[in-house]
Amino acid sequence: MKKVLCFGDSNTYGYNPETGGRFPEQERWCGILKLLAKNSFDIIEAGCNNRTAFSLNDSIDCCGFKSIKKYLKNNLYMIILQIGINDLQTGYNNSIADFKEKFENFIEEIRKNCTDTEIMLIVPSVIKDNILNSNFSFAFDSSSIEKSKFLPGIYKDISRKYNYELVDLNKIAEVSEIDGLHYTKTGHKKIAEHIYKILSDKECFIF
């Protein structure tokens, strides 16, 4: 079966904003996608809490630029990237210009290792103001919220440049009112069903 790598941060991992734990497989979008696509695609879950796309982190697993390399050895049909929002944490001090340049470098690194692999870019939802009153207020501030509003345009530009599939979560699912950052069980279901439809439509044209 065709291998599909789902690589990303806590929303790919399935972080539950209500409990601080992890949604079970049948409730997180990667797990739901795995169940929906079990007869056509081999879904590889590779989410990690607090993972950035490019900002250096003390943990290799939490730095996407470093940690994705161990997955690129596989013969992948597609890589689904749901990552980037953590690079807006205040501690990294990335400007929008920094983000665009470094995120594209991250994409180029993947392209270099997987020349024939399709890529789907998942646009993170804009961070809600209520994150400032959540457990994540230590990492995100009002400038993080403002910067997150530029991400849809950046991801759209990159998807057009490389002719990648683009999924904008701002149009599909809302982040939780609890922390303004993570998705609810309902949101995960919507995300999985949307991505599965894209994969299914592609499957119709694969011979």
N, C-alpha and C positions, 0 to 999 in steps of 0.2 A: 504493500500500500504506500501511497505517497505520504511522505513525512512533512508535517506542518509544525514548526517551532513557534510556540507562544512565549515570547520573551518580554519581560517587563518588570514593573515594580510591584508595590503592594496590591494594586488593583488587579494585576494579573495573578498574583499569589492568591488573592481571595480574602483580603483583610476584611473582617466584619466590624463595622464602626460601632455596633451596639455592644459587643462583648470584648473587642480587642483581640479576639482569636481569629481563627480561619474558618470561612464557610466550608462545609463539607463538599465533596466532589459534585454532588447533584445540585448544588446551589451556587457555586462559583462559575464564572463564565467559561473558563478553560475546561472545567470538568463537564459542564453541560454540553459544550461543543464536542468534547470527546465522546460523550454518549450519543449525541445526534449523528456524528460523522463516523461511527465505529465501523461501518461497512465500506467506507470509501477512503478515509484518511486516518493516518496514525498521528494523533495529536500529542505533542510533547509539551508538557507544562514546565515552564522555566521562569516562574515569578519569584521575586525576592523583596521582602519589606525594605523600604528605604533605599532602593537601588536607584542610582542616577544613570543617565545616558553617558555622560563624559566627565563630570566633576569627580575629582579624586577623593576616594573614601578610604578610611583605614582598613576596611574589609574588601578583599578582592571581589567577593561575591556581590558586594553592594555597588561596585563600579562597573557599569554595563560595558564600557569600552574594553575592560580587561576580562570580565567574566563571560562575555558572549563567545570568546574565541574557542572555548572548549566544546561548544555546540556546533561550530561551523565546520567540523570535520565530517559531520553527517551528510548524507546525500539528501539534501532538503529540497522539497518542492516549493515550499513557501516559508517565509519568516514573517510572523505577525508581531509588530513592535508596538507595545503600549508602554511608553517610557518617555521621560523628559521632565515631568512635573517636579520631581525632587531636585532638579538642577536649579530651581527657582528658590530654594531655601536661602535664607538670609546669610548663612555662614559661607556660602560659595560666592556670593556677591557677583553673579553673572549679569551683565547687561543684556538687553535684547540682541544687540549686535554680536556679543560673545556667544549667546545661545545659538543663534542661527549658524554662525561659522563652525562652532564646535559640534553641533548636532549633525551638520552636513559631513564633517570629518568622520564622525561616528558611522554614518551611512556608507561613506566611501570605504571604510575599513571592512565593513560587511561585504560590500560589492567586490572587493579585492579577493576575498576568500571564497565567495559563493557567486561566481560569475553567471551561472544559469538559474539561480534561485529567484523566484518572485518575492517581492516584498510588499506587505500591506502595512501602511502607516495608520496608527490609531491616534487621533487627535484627543489629548486629555481634555476633560471638561474644565471650564474656567472655575477657579477656586472661589468658593462662596465666602462672604464676609464672616460667617459664623465660625470660621476656622480660628479667628482671633480670640474666641472664648472657649476653644477646645483644648484637648491634650496636645495638639500640635502647634499651639501658639508660640512655643519656644523656637520653632524652626521656620515658620512662615509669618510674614508681616503684611501690612497693607501694600507694600511695593511688590511682594510676591503675587498678590491678587491682581494688581494692575498688569504685571508682566504676563500673567497667564492669559490675559485677553488677547495677546499678540500671537499666541501659539497656533491658533487655527490658520492664520495667514501664512506663517512660516512653514507649517506642515503642508499646506496646499501648494505653496511655491515649490517645495522639494518634490512633492508627488508629481507635479507637472513636469519638472525638469527631467526626472528619471522615468516618467510614465508608470508610476506606482499606483496601486489601489489605495484609496483614501477612505477612512471611516471617521467621521466627526462625531464623537460621543456627545457633543453639545446638542445634537439633533436627535439623539436616541435615548439617552438616560440621564437623569439628574443625580448629582452627588447627594449624599445624605445631609439632612439638616443637623445631624449630630456633630459632624466635624467639618463639613464643607469640602471634603476631599475624597472620601471613599464612597463606593456605590452600595446601595441596598441589595437585598436578595432579588427584588423585582428588577432593579437596574441590571444586575448580572444576567438575568434571564433574557432581557431585551438585547443586550450586547451579544450574547451567544447566538440567539436566533438570527440576528442581523448578519453576523459573520458567517454562520452556516449557510444562509441563503446565497451569499456571495460565492462561497466554495462550491455549493451545489450547482450554481449557474455556470461556474467555470468547468465543473466536471462534465457538463453536457457537451463541451467543446473539446474535451481531451480524448484522443483516440489512441 
